[in-house]
């Protein structure tokens, strides 16, 4: 998981690179990245920073998205 999260800042905004990481936009300034077969991290973009907000499975990310957007 840590390896995928560490690659996130350099790959974000570069579609050919971030496609391989499984970055997907969920809402405006809200994204998820795959960090394994079942695990995902939900993050937001604030200014020039990427803030990891939560880590969990698909259902956890959906619940987080519903509660926070």
The first five atom37 places (N, CA, C, CB, O) and aatype in JSON, in Angstrom:
{
  "aatype": [20, 20, 20, 20, 20, 20, 20, 20, 20, 20, 20, 20, 20, 20, 20, 20, 20, 20, 20, 20, 20, 20, 20, 20, 20, 20, 20, 20, 20, 20, 20, 20, 20, 20, 20, 20, 20, 20, 20, 20, 20, 20, 20, 20, 20, 20, 20, 20, 20, 20, 20, 20, 20, 20, 20, 20, 20, 20, 20, 20, 20, 20, 20, 20, 20, 20, 20, 20, 20],
  "atom_mask": [
    [1, 1, 1, 1, 1],
    [1, 1, 1, 1, 1],
    [1, 1, 1, 1, 1],
    [1, 1, 1, 1, 1],
    [1, 1, 1, 1, 1],
    [1, 1, 1, 1, 1],
    [1, 1, 1, 1, 1],
    [1, 1, 1, 1, 1],
    [1, 1, 1, 1, 1],
    [1, 1, 1, 1, 1],
    [1, 1, 1, 1, 1],
    [1, 1, 1, 1, 1],
    [1, 1, 1, 1, 1],
    [1, 1, 1, 1, 1],
    [1, 1, 1, 1, 1],
    [1, 1, 1, 1, 1],
    [1, 1, 1, 1, 1],
    [1, 1, 1, 1, 1],
    [1, 1, 1, 1, 1],
    [1, 1, 1, 1, 1],
    [1, 1, 1, 1, 1],
    [1, 1, 1, 1, 1],
    [1, 1, 1, 1, 1],
    [1, 1, 1, 1, 1],
    [1, 1, 1, 1, 1],
    [1, 1, 1, 1, 1],
    [1, 1, 1, 1, 1],
    [1, 1, 1, 1, 1],
    [1, 1, 1, 1, 1],
    [1, 1, 1, 1, 1],
    [1, 1, 1, 1, 1],
    [1, 1, 1, 1, 1],
    [1, 1, 1, 1, 1],
    [1, 1, 1, 1, 1],
    [1, 1, 1, 1, 1],
    [1, 1, 1, 1, 1],
    [1, 1, 1, 1, 1],
    [1, 1, 1, 1, 1],
    [1, 1, 1, 1, 1],
    [1, 1, 1, 1, 1],
    [1, 1, 1, 1, 1],
    [1, 1, 1, 1, 1],
    [1, 1, 1, 1, 1],
    [1, 1, 1, 1, 1],
    [1, 1, 1, 1, 1],
    [1, 1, 1, 1, 1],
    [1, 1, 1, 1, 1],
    [1, 1, 1, 1, 1],
    [1, 1, 1, 1, 1],
    [1, 1, 1, 1, 1],
    [1, 1, 1, 1, 1],
    [1, 1, 1, 1, 1],
    [1, 1, 1, 1, 1],
    [1, 1, 1, 1, 1],
    [1, 1, 1, 1, 1],
    [1, 1, 1, 1, 1],
    [1, 1, 1, 1, 1],
    [1, 1, 1, 1, 1],
    [1, 1, 1, 1, 1],
    [1, 1, 1, 1, 1],
    [1, 1, 1, 1, 1],
    [1, 1, 1, 1, 1],
    [1, 1, 1, 1, 1],
    [1, 1, 1, 1, 1],
    [1, 1, 1, 1, 1],
    [1, 1, 1, 1, 1],
    [1, 1, 1, 1, 1],
    [1, 1, 1, 1, 1],
    [1, 1, 1, 1, 1]
  ],
  "atom_positions": [
    [[0.83, -1.19, 0.0], [0.0, 0.0, 0.0], [0.87, 1.25, 0.0], [-0.94, 0.0, 1.2], [0.61, 2.18, -0.76]],
    [[1.88, 1.29, 0.82], [2.73, 2.46, 0.93], [3.39, 2.79, -0.4], [3.8, 2.25, 2.0], [3.53, 3.96, -0.76]],
    [[3.8, 1.78, -1.14], [4.46, 2.0, -2.43], [3.54, 2.74, -3.4], [4.89, 0.65, -3.04], [3.97, 3.68, -4.07]],
    [[2.28, 2.33, -3.49], [1.33, 3.0, -4.38], [1.09, 4.44, -3.95], [0.0, 2.23, -4.42], [1.0, 5.33, -4.79]],
    [[0.98, 4.67, -2.66], [0.74, 6.03, -2.16], [1.94, 6.93, -2.39], [0.39, 5.99, -0.67], [1.78, 8.12, -2.65]],
    [[3.15, 6.38, -2.3], [4.34, 7.18, -2.54], [4.49, 7.56, -4.02], [5.58, 6.42, -2.08], [5.08, 8.59, -4.33]],
    [[3.96, 6.74, -4.93], [4.01, 7.04, -6.36], [2.96, 8.07, -6.76], [3.81, 5.76, -7.17], [3.07, 8.69, -7.82]],
    [[1.97, 8.25, -5.95], [0.84, 9.11, -6.27], [1.22, 10.55, -6.64], [-0.11, 9.14, -5.12], [0.76, 11.03, -7.68]],
    [[2.03, 11.26, -5.85], [2.31, 12.67, -6.19], [2.96, 12.86, -7.55], [3.19, 13.26, -5.14], [2.62, 13.8, -8.27]],
    [[3.9, 12.0, -7.93], [4.57, 12.18, -9.22], [3.68, 11.76, -10.39], [5.87, 11.39, -9.25], [3.84, 12.28, -11.49]],
    [[2.77, 10.84, -10.17], [1.92, 10.34, -11.25], [0.65, 11.17, -11.45], [1.54, 8.91, -10.97], [0.11, 11.19, -12.55]],
    [[0.19, 11.84, -10.41], [-1.08, 12.56, -10.5], [-0.98, 13.66, -11.55], [-1.46, 13.16, -9.13], [-0.04, 14.45, -11.56]],
    [[-1.96, 13.7, -12.44], [-1.99, 14.71, -13.5], [-1.24, 14.3, -14.75], [-1.41, 15.99, -12.98], [-1.17, 15.06, -15.71]],
    [[-0.68, 13.1, -14.76], [0.0, 12.56, -15.93], [-0.72, 11.28, -16.33], [1.53, 12.3, -15.65], [-0.37, 10.2, -15.86]],
    [[-1.73, 11.39, -17.2], [-2.62, 10.26, -17.5], [-1.91, 8.95, -17.88], [-3.53, 10.63, -18.6], [-2.37, 7.88, -17.47]],
    [[-0.84, 9.01, -18.63], [-0.18, 7.77, -19.05], [0.46, 7.06, -17.86], [0.87, 8.05, -20.11], [0.54, 5.83, -17.85]],
    [[0.89, 7.81, -16.89], [1.5, 7.22, -15.69], [0.42, 6.82, -14.7], [2.49, 8.2, -15.04], [0.44, 5.7, -14.19]],
    [[-0.53, 7.72, -14.41], [-1.49, 7.41, -13.36], [-2.5, 6.36, -13.77], [-2.22, 8.65, -12.94], [-3.15, 5.77, -12.9]],
    [[-2.66, 6.1, -15.07], [-3.57, 5.04, -15.5], [-3.13, 3.7, -14.92], [-3.62, 4.96, -17.05], [-3.96, 2.9, -14.49]],
    [[-1.84, 3.45, -14.9], [-1.32, 2.2, -14.36], [-1.51, 2.06, -12.85], [0.13, 2.07, -14.68], [-1.53, 0.95, -12.33]],
    [[-1.65, 3.18, -12.16], [-1.87, 3.14, -10.72], [-3.34, 2.96, -10.37], [-1.35, 4.42, -10.08], [-3.68, 2.64, -9.22]],
    [[-4.21, 3.15, -11.33], [-5.63, 3.0, -11.06], [-6.24, 4.21, -10.39], [-5.87, 1.79, -10.23], [-7.13, 4.06, -9.55]],
    [[-5.77, 5.4, -10.73], [-6.35, 6.62, -10.18], [-7.64, 6.92, -10.92], [-5.35, 7.83, -10.3], [-7.69, 6.86, -12.15]],
    [[-8.68, 7.23, -10.17], [-9.98, 7.51, -10.77], [-10.63, 8.69, -10.06], [-10.9, 6.27, -10.72], [-10.67, 8.74, -8.83]],
    [[-11.14, 9.64, -10.85], [-11.85, 10.78, -10.26], [-13.26, 10.34, -9.88], [-11.89, 11.98, -11.25], [-13.97, 9.74, -10.68]],
    [[-13.65, 10.66, -8.64], [-14.98, 10.32, -8.14], [-15.91, 11.52, -8.13], [-14.87, 9.73, -6.75], [-17.09, 11.4, -8.44]],
    [[-15.39, 12.66, -7.77], [-16.1, 13.94, -7.74], [-15.07, 15.02, -8.04], [-16.83, 14.19, -6.35], [-13.88, 14.72, -8.2]],
    [[-15.51, 16.25, -8.11], [-14.57, 17.34, -8.31], [-13.59, 17.37, -7.13], [-15.31, 18.71, -8.46], [-14.0, 17.5, -5.98]],
    [[-12.3, 17.26, -7.42], [-11.21, 17.27, -6.44], [-11.24, 16.07, -5.47], [-11.27, 18.54, -5.64], [-10.6, 16.12, -4.42]],
    [[-11.96, 15.01, -5.81], [-12.03, 13.79, -4.98], [-11.69, 12.6, -5.88], [-13.46, 13.62, -4.31], [-12.28, 12.42, -6.94]],
    [[-10.74, 11.79, -5.43], [-10.22, 10.69, -6.24], [-10.04, 9.43, -5.4], [-8.89, 11.08, -6.9], [-10.09, 9.47, -4.17]],
    [[-9.82, 8.32, -6.1], [-9.4, 7.1, -5.44], [-8.24, 6.51, -6.21], [-10.57, 6.08, -5.32], [-8.09, 6.76, -7.41]],
    [[-7.42, 5.74, -5.53], [-6.32, 5.02, -6.15], [-6.35, 3.6, -5.62], [-4.93, 5.72, -5.85], [-6.56, 3.37, -4.43]],
    [[-6.13, 2.63, -6.52], [-6.05, 1.23, -6.09], [-4.71, 1.01, -5.41], [-6.23, 0.26, -7.3], [-3.67, 1.43, -5.91]],
    [[-4.74, 0.35, -4.28], [-3.5, 0.02, -3.59], [-3.38, -1.49, -3.37], [-3.42, 0.75, -2.24], [-2.62, -1.95, -2.52]],
    [[-4.14, -2.25, -4.13], [-4.14, -3.71, -4.07], [-5.39, -4.2, -4.79], [-4.09, -4.22, -2.6], [-6.15, -3.41, -5.34]],
    [[-5.6, -5.5, -4.78], [-6.78, -6.04, -5.45], [-8.07, -5.59, -4.78], [-6.72, -7.55, -5.48], [-9.05, -5.3, -5.47]],
    [[-8.09, -5.53, -3.48], [-9.31, -5.18, -2.75], [-9.23, -3.83, -2.05], [-9.61, -6.23, -1.75], [-10.25, -3.33, -1.57]],
    [[-8.06, -3.23, -1.97], [-7.85, -2.04, -1.16], [-7.72, -0.79, -2.03], [-6.62, -2.2, -0.29], [-7.09, -0.82, -3.08]],
    [[-8.34, 0.28, -1.57], [-8.29, 1.57, -2.26], [-8.06, 2.67, -1.24], [-9.6, 1.82, -3.06], [-8.37, 2.52, -0.06]],
    [[-7.52, 3.78, -1.72], [-7.35, 4.96, -0.88], [-8.15, 6.09, -1.5], [-5.83, 5.36, -0.72], [-8.06, 6.33, -2.71]],
    [[-8.93, 6.79, -0.68], [-9.66, 7.96, -1.14], [-8.87, 9.19, -0.77], [-11.09, 8.01, -0.52], [-8.4, 9.33, 0.36]],
    [[-8.71, 10.1, -1.73], [-7.93, 11.31, -1.45], [-8.57, 12.52, -2.11], [-6.49, 11.15, -1.93], [-9.36, 12.4, -3.05]],
    [[-8.22, 13.68, -1.59], [-8.72, 14.94, -2.12], [-7.54, 15.8, -2.56], [-9.58, 15.69, -1.06], [-6.4, 15.61, -2.12]],
    [[-7.85, 16.74, -3.44], [-6.85, 17.71, -3.9], [-7.22, 19.04, -3.28], [-6.79, 17.79, -5.47], [-8.3, 19.58, -3.52]],
    [[-6.31, 19.58, -2.48], [-6.52, 20.87, -1.82], [-5.31, 21.73, -2.16], [-6.69, 20.7, -0.25], [-4.19, 21.46, -1.74]],
    [[-5.56, 22.78, -2.94], [-4.44, 23.59, -3.41], [-3.54, 22.72, -4.27], [-3.64, 24.2, -2.23], [-4.01, 22.1, -5.23]],
    [[-2.28, 22.65, -3.95], [-1.35, 21.8, -4.67], [-1.04, 20.51, -3.94], [-0.09, 22.53, -4.93], [-0.09, 19.82, -4.3]],
    [[-1.83, 20.18, -2.93], [-1.55, 18.99, -2.11], [-2.57, 17.88, -2.35], [-1.54, 19.36, -0.64], [-3.74, 18.15, -2.61]],
    [[-2.11, 16.65, -2.27], [-2.97, 15.47, -2.31], [-3.09, 14.95, -0.89], [-2.41, 14.36, -3.29], [-2.08, 14.58, -0.28]],
    [[-4.29, 14.92, -0.35], [-4.51, 14.51, 1.03], [-5.25, 13.18, 1.07], [-5.3, 15.58, 1.81], [-6.41, 13.1, 0.68]],
    [[-4.58, 12.13, 1.54], [-5.23, 10.83, 1.69], [-6.2, 10.95, 2.85], [-4.18, 9.68, 1.92], [-5.81, 11.29, 3.97]],
    [[-7.46, 10.66, 2.59], [-8.52, 10.82, 3.59], [-8.92, 9.5, 4.24], [-9.72, 11.46, 2.96], [-9.25, 9.47, 5.43]],
    [[-8.9, 8.41, 3.46], [-9.35, 7.13, 3.99], [-8.79, 5.99, 3.15], [-10.9, 7.06, 4.02], [-8.42, 6.18, 1.99]],
    [[-8.72, 4.82, 3.74], [-8.28, 3.61, 3.05], [-9.26, 2.51, 3.4], [-6.8, 3.21, 3.44], [-9.62, 2.33, 4.56]],
    [[-9.7, 1.76, 2.38], [-10.63, 0.67, 2.63], [-11.01, -0.02, 1.34], [-11.88, 1.18, 3.34], [-10.42, 0.23, 0.29]],
    [[-12.0, -0.89, 1.42], [-12.47, -1.59, 0.23], [-13.45, -0.69, -0.55], [-13.14, -2.94, 0.61], [-13.71, 0.45, -0.16]],
    [[-13.98, -1.22, -1.63], [-14.89, -0.46, -2.49], [-16.07, 0.11, -1.7], [-15.4, -1.35, -3.62], [-16.41, 1.28, -1.86]],
    [[-16.69, -0.7, -0.88], [-17.85, -0.24, -0.11], [-17.48, 0.86, 0.88], [-18.49, -1.42, 0.64], [-18.25, 1.8, 1.09]],
    [[-16.32, 0.74, 1.49], [-15.86, 1.77, 2.43], [-15.66, 3.11, 1.7], [-14.54, 1.33, 3.11], [-16.05, 4.16, 2.21]],
    [[-15.05, 3.07, 0.53], [-14.82, 4.3, -0.24], [-16.15, 4.91, -0.65], [-13.96, 4.0, -1.49], [-16.31, 6.13, -0.58]],
    [[-17.11, 4.1, -1.06], [-18.45, 4.62, -1.43], [-19.12, 5.3, -0.24], [-19.35, 3.48, -1.96], [-19.71, 6.37, -0.39]],
    [[-19.03, 4.68, 0.94], [-19.64, 5.27, 2.14], [-18.95, 6.57, 2.51], [-19.57, 4.28, 3.32], [-19.61, 7.55, 2.86]],
    [[-17.63, 6.61, 2.43], [-16.87, 7.83, 2.71], [-17.27, 8.93, 1.73], [-15.35, 7.56, 2.62], [-17.45, 10.08, 2.13]],
    [[-17.4, 8.59, 0.48], [-17.77, 9.57, -0.54], [-19.16, 10.13, -0.26], [-17.74, 8.93, -1.94], [-19.38, 11.34, -0.37]],
    [[-20.08, 9.27, 0.1], [-21.46, 9.7, 0.39], [-21.51, 10.62, 1.61], [-22.35, 8.47, 0.61], [-22.27, 11.58, 1.63]],
    [[-20.71, 10.33, 2.63], [-20.71, 11.12, 3.86], [-19.99, 12.45, 3.73], [-20.07, 10.33, 4.97], [-20.29, 13.39, 4.47]],
    [[-19.06, 12.56, 2.79], [-18.17, 13.71, 2.76], [-18.25, 14.57, 1.51], [-16.79, 13.25, 2.91], [-17.44, 15.48, 1.34]],
    [[-19.19, 14.32, 0.63], [-19.33, 15.2, -0.54], [-20.77, 15.57, -0.75], [-18.78, 14.52, -1.8], [-21.09, 16.3, -1.69]]
  ]
}
